[in-house]
Amino acid sequence: MMLSRRRGTLAAAAAAALTASAVVAAPSGAAPAKNGCENRTNNTYAKLLECVRVDGVMEHLEALQQIADDNGGNRAAQSPGYDASVDYVVDVLEAAGWSAEVVPFTYAAVDSALTQLSPDQAEFPHADATGTGEGDVTAEVVPVDVNLDPPRANSSGCEAQDFADFPTGAIALVQRGSCAFSVKALNAEAAGASAVVIFNQGDSDAADRTGVVNPTLGGEGVVDIPVVGTSFAAGQSLAQDGSTARVAVDFYDATSYNVIGELAGRTDGNVVMAGAHLDSVTVGPGINDNGSGSAGLLEVAQQMSKSRPHNTVRFAWWGAEELGLLGSRAWVDQRSESELEDIALYLNFDMIGSPNYYLGVYDADESSFAAPVVVPEGSEDIEETFESFYTLRGEPYDDSAFSGRSDYQAFIDNGIPSGGLFTGAEVVKTAEQQEIWGGTAGESFDQCYHQACDTIGNIDEDALDVNADAVAFAVFRYAASTEAVNGVPGRAIPGKFEIPAPAGPEHTFAGPLGGDEHDHEAERE
């Protein structure tokens, strides 16, 4: 990747700062120390950052990819791939000397089907819509103002008049485009549809415009009829004359699991938490989303294993995040008030190796985005810690909306200071951002977001390398002291390691990003 002028300038400044402080940490991709990282206590910033290596993170990602390959291509909640992922995390933690607890939780789950019966017969990949109703329907399929011809602009199902003369009891086939998914579904229900199939628009060859669409209707029980999303190719087939299909959505109680790893500290009652969701979507292996965060935490856990932190360090691998942040919410709900009070802060790592990345830090001080949630006191220091690390490394960075649209939501709802990193999802990179971070303007930060192509090849190792060290840096700093966050004093970290003041975000986003965060609750067209 071409080094931007901005990055080169920052790198030179950072090198000068490090030389002045007489501390030079080896790059994370460098060879381990003479005695081997596995045999020493990484009790300084320099030692830890030397040993947290992208090769180690990639080994974990390769293991998660293999798990998906061996289990139907995904690691989704309620799948053998997810159960195998849980076992893998536990095995790594216990081998590294951490405690590991598998914590069950129960939630309302959904089983669904989309089967074409005529004129062709096929089982189509699909996703049940958030806010769908329940039912098992076999009926004729009626396309509603769809447009299968390029460029495929449409307003399918956006107006009540689109359903004029719609036959009561038929399955409405609507196309992504122009209005919120909920509008299409509500209009179909009002017209007497027995079910709704929303297929992707197909307005480009990008995977996020042709693959299975994951509709979000904006809440629970938005409609009483079953609603599923599917691919553009499935929509083409279902749009044939004489098409009939079965659409089924069944609600039931399911059990999934969070994995909680802990490295005991010298003191009690001041716990530093970090987490990443372990599950993928059903259509793919989820290597960037969110194998990247999960693998980064595993690498840091291994390299910190021989240290004795001042504060207890607790890592979490959350289940059923893709179904609506269910695992993290359940775990927080399972805690007593005193247990929550013991949590000094929470760090969230969800997508930290996007292939067309930018380096984003949750914007706790709201310098770019007005937060739609209450930002707990102390969160600004977490933001500054990540910014200082990027400044130390000579990496330009930018703000990512502090929106609560990932697993930190349950923590900020309880007033726990939080922060995290993000390298982008479906939002399109601008020319300015290409100049700063490289990559390709006009393409999304992750074209395989929530797609089958989110594989081991969907990772930028440069971004992953930098961010694995950023994870280690923040965890290690707060494992020693959280005084700047919650006023609880700790201890100094050995070594003359000077942390620079943040260089400041690039401010490349003119306004709120809309879909830049994992937006599981907001309506999206």
N, C-alpha and C positions, 0 to 999 in steps of 0.2 A: 504494500500500500504506500502510495506517495506521501511523504512527510510534508505537511502543510507549513507555510511560512510561519503561522502563528505558533504551531507546536514546536518548530525549531527554535523560535525565540524563547519560549518558556523553558525548553529543555536546557538551553544554555544558561539561563538564569538559575535554574534549579541546581545545575552542576556546580555553579559558582558558590551557591549557598551551602551545599554539602561539603565542598572543599573547605570553606571557611570554618565549618563546625568540626572538621576533622573526622567526620563520620561518613563513610561511603558504604552503603548497603549494596550487596551484589544484586544484579537483576534476578527476578524470580525464576527465570529460565536457566540460570547459571548452574554449573555442577555443584553438588553439595560440598560441604566442608570436608576437610581431610578425614575426620573421624566418622563422617556419615551423619546425616540429619537424624536418622532413626536412632542413633546412639547418644545423642546429646540433649541437654536441656536448653531449649531456645528461650532464654530468659532476658533477651534484649531485642529491641526492634530490629537491629541489624541481623542477628542470628535468625529470627523468625522469618523475616522477609526474604532472606537468602534461601530458606528451606521450603517456603510455600512456592511451588513451581507449577507452571501451566501443564507440564507433562503429567504431574500428579492429578490435576483436575481432569484432564482428558482421559486418564485411565478410568476414573469413576464414570465419566460420560460414556465411554466405550462399554462399560459394564451395564449401564442403564439401557443403552441401545441394544445390547445383546439380549437383555431381559425382554424388551419389547419385541424383538425379532422372534424370540422363543414363545411368545404369548399373544399371538394374533395381531402384532404390530402396534400395540399401545400399552400404556401403564395407567389406565384410567381407574378411578374409584370403582370398587366392586368387580375388579377384573383380576385374573391370575397374575397379570403383569404388575399391578399395584402391590399385591401380596408379596411377590418376589422382590420388589423394590424395597419394601419394608424389611424383609429378611436381610437384604444386602446392607442396608444402612446399619442395622443392629450388629451384623457381623463385623463391619468396619469399626464401629465404635468400641465394641468389646475387645477386639484385637488391639486397639490403640490404648486401652486402659480406662476408657470412659464408662460410666454407668449408662445403661440403655433400658428404657422402659417403653413398652408398646401400650398405648392408652386407647381403649376403644371408645367410640361414641356412636350414637344412633341418630339417624336422620330420615326424613321422608324422601325415598328414592323413587325413580321412575324407570319403568321398562317400556320400550317402545318398538314399533315395527313400521316399516314402509315397504310394501310389496306390490309390484305391478302384476296384475292378473291377465290383462289383455290390452292390446293385441300381442304384446310381448310379455314374457314372464321374467321377473327379475326381483331380487332383494337389493334395495338401494341403501348405501350408507347414508346416515341421517343423524340429526341431533334434535332432541325434543326441546321445544321452546321454553325458556323460563317464563312462567306465568300461564302455561298451557292448562287446558282442562283435561279430563280423563274420558276414555271411551274406546271402543273397538268397532270400527266402521268399515264396511265393505260396500262400495258404491261406485257409480260412474265418476270420472274425473272431468271437471269443466274448467278449461283455461279462462282466466279473467283478465282481458286486455293485456295479454303478454306480447312480447316482441322478441322473436327469435332471430331476426335479421340484424346484422351489424349496422350501426354501433350499439343497437339494443337499448336505446333510451326508452324509458317507459314510466308510467305512473300506475302500474298494475295494482288494482284494489285500493287505490288511495281515495276514491270518491264513491259514495253510495251508488251513484248512477252507473258505475262500472258493473254492478250486479243486477241491472235491469233484466228481467226475465230469467234470472238464475233459478234453476230447478231445485226446489226444496229437497233437502236430503243428500244432494250431491257433494262431492269433495271439491273444494275450491282450490285451484292451482294458481298461485300468484307468484310474481317475479320480484326479486329484490330491486328497489329503485324508488327514488323521489320522496318517499314518506316513511315514517317509522313503521316497524314491523307490527306494532300494536294496532295502528290504524287499519292496516290490511286485515288483520285477524278479526277485529271488532266489526268491521264492515261486512266481512264474510258471515260471521255469526248472525248479525242482524238480518242478513238476506236469506237465512235458513240453511246455510251450509252445515253439513254434519261433521266436517273436519277441514283443516287447511294444510296445504303443503306449500311452503315458501322455498323457491329454488333460487340459486345464485344468479346474478345478472348476466355474467358472461361478457361484460363490456370490455374486457381486456384478457390477455392470456395469463395474467398473474394468478397464482394459486388462490389468493384471497378473493378473487372475483369469479373463479370457476369451480372451486372445491365446495365441500359441504358448508353451508352457511349455518351459523349458530344463532338463531333468533332470540332476542331479548325483548319481552313484551313490557317490561317496566315494573314488575311486582309479582305477587303470588295471586293465582286465581283470576287473572285478567279476563279470560274467557272460560266458558264451560265446555267447549268442544276441544278435541285433540288438535294440536298444532305442532308440526315438525318442520325442520329445515333440511334441504338437501342440495345437491350439486346442480350446476347448469346442465350437465349431460343427462342427469336423471329427469330434470324438468323438460328437456327436449323429448325424451321418451314418453313421459306422462302426458305431454300435450298432443299426442297423436289422436286422431279421430277414433272413437270407440274405445278409448282407454278406460279401464276399470282398475281399482286398486284397493288395498286394505291399509288403513292407517289406524294404529293402536297405541294408546298411552295408558299405562297402568301404574298407579301409585302404590308403594308399599314401604314398610319400615326396613331400613338396611343398617348394617353396622360396618363402620370403617375404623381406621386406626391412625393416630398420630404417633410419631416416634420422638421421645424426649431423651436427649443425651445430656449428661451433667459431668462437669469437672469440678470437684469440690474445692472451695477456696479456704483461706485461713480465717475468714470471718463468716458469720451467719447473718442472714437478714438483709443482704444487699446483693441481689442477683442480677447479673448482666445476661440478657437474653438476645438471641439472634435466631432467625427462622427463615425457612424457604418451603414452598409447597412442593410435595413429592409427586403428586398425581399429574397425569397428562390429560388432554382431551381424548375422546374416544377414537378420533380419526387418525391419530399419529402417535409417535413415541415421545413427543414432548422433550426434546433434548435441549433446546434453548429455553422453552417454557414448560417446566422450569427445572430441567436437569441441570442447567448452568448454575443456578443458585444452590441447589442441593449438593452438587459436586464441589462447589467452592467451599461450602461449610464443612464437608467431609475432609477436604485437604487441610483446612485450618485446624480441625479437630485433631487430625493425626500429628500435625507439626507442633501443636501446643500440649500434646499428651503428657510429656515429661515435666512440664512446668507446674508450679504450685501457685495459682493465682491468688491475689489478695481477696478478690470478690469471687464468689461462685459463678462459674460460667455455665449457662444452660442453652443448648441448641435444640431447635424443634424442626422436624420435618412434617409438614401439615398434610392431612388427607382431605380429599373432596373440596379443594379450593376451587377447582374449575366448575363445581356445582353451586358456587355462591359463598365462598370463604367459610365453608361449614366446619372444617376441622379446627381452625384457630378459634372460631367463635365458641365451639363446644368446649374446647379446653379451658378457655377463659371463664366460661360459665360454670365449669366444674370446680373452679378455685374459690376458696373462702376469701373474705375481705382481707384478712391478715396476710394470706398468701399473695394476693395481688399487691398489697402494700410493700412486700419484700422485693418486688421487681423494680429495679432502679431504672431500667430503660429497655427498649426493644428495637432491634435492628432487623430490617426486612430486605431480603435479596430475591427478587422476582424478575428474571430475564436480565442476566448480566453479561451476555456474550452475543448480542444480536449481530447478524452478518453485515448489516449496513448501519452500524451503530452510531450513536452519540453517547457521551459519558454524562449521565444525568444523576443529580442528587435531589432527593425530596426537598422541596422548597419550603422549609419550615418558617423562614423569615418573610415569606410571601413577597420576595423582591421581583418575581416575574408573574406569579399567579395568586390571585385571591383564593385562599383555601375555602372550600365549601364545608369544612369541618372545623371544630375547635382544635387548635394546635396546642398540645400540652406544654406547659412551661418546662424548659430544659431541652426541647427538641432543636432549638436553634444551635445549641452547642454541638449536637450530633451532626447537623448539616455542616457546620464549620470544620469538624474533624475530618469529614470526607473531603471537603474542599481543600483543606491543608495538605492532605495526602496527595491529591492530584497536583497541587502546586509544587510539592516536594518532588514529584516525579516529572514535572514539566509537561503535564497533560492538561489541555484546555477542557473545561467542563461547562455544563449548563444546568439550569434548574429543571426539575420535573415536578409537576403539580403535586402538592401535598393534598391528595384527594381522598385518601382512605380506601381506595379501590383495590386493595390487596390485603394481605393477612395482618397488617398493622391496624386495621380498622377496629378490631375488638380491643386492642390495647389502648388506642387513643380514646375510645369510648369510656375507658376507665381511668383516664387522666394520666396514663403512663407515657413519659417522653419517648418519642419514636423518631426513626429516620431510616433511610435506605438508599439503594442504588437502582438504576433502571437504564437500559440501553435502547429502549424503543420497541414498539410493536408495529401497528398498522399505519401509523401516521407517515406521510411522505417526507423524505429528506429534501431540504432546500439546497439551492446552489451555494448559499452562504455556509450551510452546515457541511457540505462537501468540501469546501475550501478549508474548513477547520479540521474535520475528522477524516477526510477522505471518503471513499465509498462512491455511491452513485446518486446524484440528485434526480428527483423525479420518481424514485422507487421508495417504497416503504422501508422503515428501519428493519423490519423482518417480514419479507414477503411470504414466509412459510408460517406466520403466526396462526395458530389453531388449524394447521393443515397437516396432511400426511407427510409432507416434505420437511417437517421439523425434525430432521435426523442429525446424525453426527456431522454431516456436511453442512449444517446450517449454523455454524459457530464461527465467529471471528476470534481467532486465538489471541490476537493482540489485545482486544477488549477484555477477553477472559483473563489474560495474564495480569493486566493492570488491576482489574477488579478483584481478583482473588487476593492480591496483596492489599487492596483497599479494605476488604473484609477483615483480613488478619490485623491490619493496622488499627482499625477501630475497635475490634474485639479486645485486642491486647491492651490498648490504652485504657479502656474502661474496666478491664479485668483488674488493673492496678488501682484506678481511682475514678469514681463517678462524681467527684466533688463539684465539678463545673456544671453538672447536669442536675443533681439533686441535693448538693450541699454535704454529702457524706464523704469525709476525707478518706484517703487511701494511703498508698505508699509510692515512692518514686521508682521509676524503672531504671535499672542500671544502664550506664553508658551515657556518653555525651551526645545525645540525640536532640537536635534542635528542630522543633516543629514550626514551619513558617506560617505567617499570616496568609489567609486565602488570597489568591490573585483576583478572584471575582469571577462570576459566571459570564458566559459569552452573550447572554440575552438574545438568542437567535429566534425565540418564539415571541411573536407580536402579541399573542393573546392566549387564552385557554386552549389546550390541545384537543379537547373533545375526547377522542379515543386513545390518547397517548398512554394513559394508564390502563391496567386491566379493568375494564368498565363492565362489571358483571351486573350492574343494577340499572344503569341509565339506558334509555331507549336509543337504539342506533338503527339507521336505515341500512 
